Amino acid sequence: MRCTAFLRVVENWNSANHDLFYGKDGDLTCSDKESQEISMLALHLLQSALVHVDTLLLQEILSEEKWPRRLTDADRRALSPLFWTHVNPCGRFELDVNSHLDLAVVA
């Protein structure tokens, strides 16, 4: 059971990679090794940033009093910061530099 759940997480993340790295259908088109390396490093940086923000969001949500008694051990094992449903790769972005996500560090 654990293996299939892990595979679903990995497949979901690979789908995210395809959508995030969408130029030329996700293929590295440059024959130059340095350009390919820069592209992959940029993708890894974006992945790390997404996981960081997702982890902070999960911590904030799980700090609410109701979650410790509602989550089973299986629920806790299934939690993963590898989600990207909140990402809008194509579309309109409204940027307000005067506001921010409240991602306070949970103690």
Secondary structure by P-SEA (a helix, b strand, c coil): caaaaaaaaaaaaaaaaaaaacccccccccccaaaaaaaaaaaaaaaaaaaaaaaaaaaaaaccccccccccaaaaaacccccccccccccbbbbcccccccccccc
